[in-house]
Amino acid sequence: MLDRFSFAAQRRLRTALLLTLVPFVATQAAEWRHLEPQQDLPYEPTFFAPGADDVVWSFDGAVVRRSGGDGSDTTPYRNVFAAGLDAQVYVQGTATADGGLVADDGDCGLLRITPDQRATWRVRPPVQSCRGVRVAADGSSWVAGTRGSDGEALYQLGLDGVTLAKRRPGANELALFTMNRLVDFAALPGGGDLELSHSLQNTDVSLIRRDADARIAWTFALPSARDRTRLLAAADDGGADVVGSTGNNLWVSRVDAQGQPVFARQLAMDTAAAVLAARRAPAGALYVVAGDETSAGQVPRRVLRID
C-alpha cells in the first residue's frame, strides 16, 4: 500500500512541476522570437538607369531597385543577395531593351538580371585595372582593362556572359605592342563596338568600328585632334559623335555608320568648360554636358543640344 501511494504521489509531483515550468518555457520561447521595431533607412540612390516601358533601375550601393511605370517597386538584387547567390555590391548598370538589366560593380564585374528579375549570370574578365564597361540595348557587352604586360585589352561578351573575343583597342592585332591609348568606347547592338583612341606616336586620333566577329570594319582618322577628342557618343546604327573641348571651344565630329564624315563643328562657349558627358538621342540629336572638373568631382554648368 505504501509503495502504491508513493508512486501516485511522485507522479502527481512530477505533473505539478511540469505545469509550473510551462509558463517559464513559453515565456523564454516568446522572448527568443521577439523582434524589436525595425528602423526604416532612407533609400538614397546614386545612379539611375532608365529602361523601356517607363521602367527605372536605381542603385544606392547596397540595393538595386526596379521602379515600374505602374508605380510598383521591387528589389531584385536584394533578393539575389538574400538567396546567397551574390554578395557583390553593384553601383551602376545599363537597362536592356527586353526589360532586364546588366549591373556593374564599378570594377568590371557584371551581373545580368532578366526581365522577370532573375540573376542568370555573373562574370568578371581577367583584368587587373578596369577601364570601363559598355552595354548595348540588346545586352551584348564590352569590357576594357589592363592586364600585366599585355597592356590594354577589350573583352567582347555575348548575351550569356561568355567571352567571345579579346582585342587590343585601336591596334593591329599582329603587333607586339599597342600603339594607341583607349580614350572611350561603346557597345553596339548585335555584338560590335566603337573605339576612340589616341596615338602614342603623334597627336592623331582614330575611331574604329568592329563588327560582331570583333574584326575591324572601318577606321576614321582625325589628324592632330588629341586635344579636342574626349568622349564618344554612339548611335544605334553604328555611327558616332566624337566630342571634346579646348578652352572656350566645343568640338564635335559626326561619322555615319559606314565611317564617312557627316560634319565637323566648332562651337564657342562663353567660358572655358570641359566635356563631362555626351549622349546621342534616338532621333539623332546630340546632348552634351559641359562644366568643371574639380578635386571634389564634376560640376556641370550647361547642357547643349546639337542637331
C-alpha positions in Angstrom: 0.0 0.0 0.0 2.9 2.4 0.9 4.7 1.7 -2.4 1.5 2.3 -4.4 0.8 5.5 -2.5 4.4 6.7 -3.0 4.2 6.0 -6.8 1.0 8.0 -7.2 2.4 10.9 -5.1 5.5 11.0 -7.2 3.5 11.1 -10.4 1.4 14.0 -9.1 4.5 15.8 -8.0 6.1 15.5 -11.5 2.9 16.7 -13.1 2.8 19.8 -10.8 6.4 20.6 -11.6 5.8 20.4 -15.3 2.8 22.6 -15.1 4.8 25.1 -13.1 7.6 25.2 -15.8 5.3 25.6 -18.8 4.8 29.3 -18.4 8.5 29.8 -17.9 9.4 27.8 -21.1 6.7 29.6 -23.1 8.0 33.0 -21.9 11.5 32.1 -22.9 10.4 30.9 -26.4 8.4 34.1 -26.9 11.4 36.3 -25.9 13.7 34.3 -28.3 11.4 35.1 -31.2 10.8 38.7 -30.3 11.8 41.4 -32.9 12.4 44.9 -31.9 10.8 47.6 -34.2 12.8 47.8 -37.4 14.4 51.1 -38.4 13.4 52.4 -41.8 16.6 53.5 -43.5 16.3 56.2 -46.2 16.8 55.0 -49.8 19.2 57.4 -51.4 20.2 56.2 -54.9 23.3 57.5 -56.5 22.8 56.1 -60.0 19.7 55.7 -62.3 19.3 53.6 -65.4 16.2 54.3 -67.5 14.7 51.4 -69.3 11.8 50.5 -71.6 8.1 51.0 -70.7 8.9 53.7 -68.2 11.0 51.4 -66.0 13.8 53.0 -64.0 16.5 51.0 -62.2 18.3 52.7 -59.3 21.3 51.9 -57.2 22.3 53.0 -53.7 25.4 50.9 -53.2 23.6 48.1 -51.5 20.2 47.7 -53.2 19.3 47.5 -56.9 15.7 48.7 -57.2 13.3 48.4 -60.1 10.6 51.0 -60.4 7.8 50.2 -62.9 5.7 52.6 -64.9 2.7 51.4 -62.9 4.2 52.7 -59.6 5.5 49.3 -58.5 8.8 48.9 -56.7 10.9 45.7 -56.4 14.4 45.0 -55.2 15.7 42.1 -57.3 19.3 42.4 -56.2 18.4 42.3 -52.6 16.6 39.0 -53.3 19.7 37.7 -55.1 21.8 38.6 -52.1 19.4 37.0 -49.6 19.4 33.8 -51.6 23.2 33.6 -51.2 23.8 33.9 -55.0 25.9 37.1 -54.9 27.5 39.2 -52.2 28.9 41.8 -54.6 28.0 45.5 -54.4 26.7 46.8 -57.7 26.7 50.6 -58.1 25.6 51.2 -61.7 24.1 49.4 -64.7 22.5 49.6 -68.2 18.9 48.7 -68.8 18.3 46.4 -71.8 15.6 46.6 -74.4 13.9 43.4 -73.1 13.2 45.0 -69.7 16.2 43.5 -67.9 19.5 44.9 -66.6 23.2 44.4 -66.8 24.6 45.6 -63.4 28.2 46.8 -62.9 30.1 46.8 -59.7 32.5 49.6 -60.9 35.4 47.2 -61.2 34.4 45.2 -64.4 32.2 42.7 -62.5 28.8 42.2 -64.3 25.5 40.7 -63.2 22.7 40.0 -65.6 19.1 40.4 -64.3 16.4 39.2 -66.6 13.0 40.9 -67.2 11.4 38.5 -64.6 14.1 39.7 -62.1 16.2 36.6 -62.0 20.0 36.6 -61.9 21.2 34.4 -64.8 25.0 35.0 -65.0 27.9 36.8 -63.3 31.2 37.4 -64.9 34.5 39.3 -64.4 37.0 39.4 -67.2 40.6 38.8 -66.1 41.7 42.5 -65.9 43.9 44.0 -63.2 42.7 47.6 -63.7 39.2 48.2 -65.0 38.8 50.9 -67.7 35.1 50.6 -68.1 32.0 48.6 -69.1 29.7 49.3 -72.1 26.4 47.5 -72.7 24.3 47.7 -75.8 20.5 47.7 -75.7 20.3 44.0 -76.6 22.6 43.1 -73.6 25.8 42.4 -75.5 28.8 44.0 -73.7 32.4 45.1 -74.0 34.8 45.4 -71.0 38.1 47.4 -71.1 41.0 47.0 -68.8 44.7 46.3 -68.4 46.4 43.1 -67.6 50.1 43.0 -66.8 52.5 43.2 -69.7 49.5 42.7 -72.1 48.6 46.4 -71.7 45.1 47.5 -72.6 42.6 44.9 -73.8 38.9 44.8 -74.8 36.8 41.8 -74.0 33.7 41.1 -76.0 30.9 39.3 -74.0 27.9 37.5 -75.5 24.3 37.7 -74.3 25.1 34.8 -72.0 28.1 36.4 -70.5 30.6 34.2 -72.2 33.8 35.9 -73.5 33.7 35.8 -77.3 36.9 37.7 -78.1 39.8 39.7 -76.7 41.2 42.6 -78.7 43.7 45.4 -78.4 42.0 48.8 -78.7 42.6 50.5 -82.0 45.6 48.4 -82.8 46.9 46.0 -85.3 46.2 42.6 -83.8 49.6 41.3 -85.1 51.7 44.0 -83.5 53.7 43.1 -80.4 52.8 46.3 -78.6 49.8 48.6 -78.9 50.5 52.0 -80.4 47.2 53.5 -79.2 45.7 54.5 -75.9 42.0 53.9 -75.4 40.0 57.1 -74.7 36.4 55.9 -74.9 34.4 53.1 -76.4 30.8 52.0 -76.9 29.0 48.7 -77.3 26.7 48.3 -80.4 23.6 46.1 -80.7 24.4 42.8 -82.3 27.9 42.5 -80.7 30.0 45.1 -82.4 31.7 48.1 -80.8 33.3 51.6 -81.4 36.7 52.5 -80.1 38.1 56.0 -79.8 41.9 56.0 -79.2 44.9 58.4 -79.2 48.1 57.5 -81.0 51.2 57.1 -78.7 53.4 58.2 -81.6 51.8 61.6 -82.5 48.7 63.7 -81.9 46.4 61.8 -84.2 43.1 60.2 -83.2 41.3 57.2 -84.6 37.8 55.9 -84.4 37.4 52.2 -85.1 34.3 50.1 -85.6 34.3 46.4 -85.0 31.7 44.0 -86.3 30.0 41.2 -84.3 33.0 38.9 -85.1 35.3 41.6 -83.4 37.1 42.3 -86.7 37.7 45.9 -87.7 35.0 47.1 -90.2 36.4 50.6 -90.8 38.7 53.3 -89.3 38.1 57.0 -89.3 41.1 59.2 -88.7 41.1 62.6 -87.0 44.6 64.1 -87.6 46.2 66.2 -84.8 42.9 66.1 -82.8 44.2 64.7 -79.5 43.4 67.8 -77.5 39.8 68.1 -78.7 38.7 64.5 -78.5 37.5 63.2 -75.2 34.2 61.3 -75.4 32.3 59.1 -77.8 28.5 59.2 -78.2 27.3 56.2 -80.3 24.2 55.9 -82.4 22.3 52.6 -82.6 23.1 52.2 -86.2 26.9 52.3 -85.5 27.5 56.0 -86.3 29.0 58.2 -83.7 29.9 61.7 -82.5 33.4 62.5 -81.2 33.2 65.3 -78.7 35.9 67.4 -76.9 36.8 70.9 -75.9 39.7 73.2 -75.8 39.4 76.5 -73.8 36.1 78.1 -74.7 35.5 75.9 -77.8 33.4 72.8 -78.1 34.4 70.4 -80.9 32.0 67.8 -82.5 32.8 65.4 -85.3 30.0 63.2 -86.6 30.6 60.0 -88.5 27.9 57.8 -90.1 27.5 54.0 -89.8 29.8 53.4 -92.8 32.7 55.5 -91.3 32.1 58.5 -93.5 32.2 62.1 -92.1 28.9 63.9 -91.7 30.0 67.2 -90.2 32.7 68.8 -88.0 31.7 71.8 -85.9 33.4 74.2 -83.6 31.1 75.9 -81.1 32.1 78.9 -79.0 31.1 78.9 -75.3 31.0 81.9 -73.1 33.5 80.4 -70.6 36.0 77.6 -70.7 34.5 74.2 -69.7 35.3 70.6 -70.1 33.1 68.0 -71.7 31.7 65.9 -68.9 29.1 63.7 -70.7 27.7 63.2 -74.2 24.7 61.2 -75.3 23.1 60.6 -78.7 19.3 60.6 -78.7 17.4 58.0 -80.9 16.2 60.8 -83.2 19.8 61.9 -83.9 20.2 64.9 -81.6 23.4 65.1 -79.5 23.3 66.3 -75.9 26.5 67.4 -74.2 27.0 68.3 -70.6 29.9 70.8 -70.1 31.3 72.0 -66.8 34.3 71.9 -64.5 36.3 69.0 -63.1 37.4 69.6 -59.5 39.0 67.6 -56.8 35.5 67.0 -55.4 34.2 65.7 -58.7 32.4 67.1 -61.8 30.4 70.3 -61.6 28.0 70.7 -64.6 27.4 74.2 -66.0 25.3 73.8 -69.0 23.6 71.2 -71.3 23.9 71.8 -75.1 21.8 70.2 -77.8 23.4 69.8 -81.3 21.3 68.6 -84.2 
